[in-house]
């Protein structure tokens, strides 16, 4: 997930670098969604 690391710094420091292109932003959103789904699948079930 190193691809998303770039956006961590940019999110905290808006002047840290250039804005991502639309394609890069869409790819980052896809990777983030896949990461969330992966983690959610591996969490223990919530208690009732």
Protein Blocks (a to p, Z undefined) as FASTA:
>chain_A
ZZmmmmmmmmmmmmlpccddfklmmmmmmmmmmmmmmmmmmpccddZZ
